[in-house]
Amino acid sequence: MTPKKTRLEREKELQTLLGSQAGKAELEALADRYAASGRRLRPAGTSLVTYILVCERERDMIAD
């Protein structure tokens, strides 16, 4: 099993993906999947990266 990434590591990874159109589309799709899971909707004006980090933290996918 691979160790969990820290929040800072994951944030940097997400920020890097935002640098390209394909990466942004990938992040939008990920956010849509998280929203479809029914746990948390993305509030208007919320950063895509912040929303994903919050969702992943709630799911214990990243280390504190």
Secondary structure, 3 states (H helix, E strand, C coil): CCCCEEHHHHHHHHHHHCCCHHHHHHHHHHHHHHHHCCCCCCCCCCCHHHHHHHHHHHCCCEEC
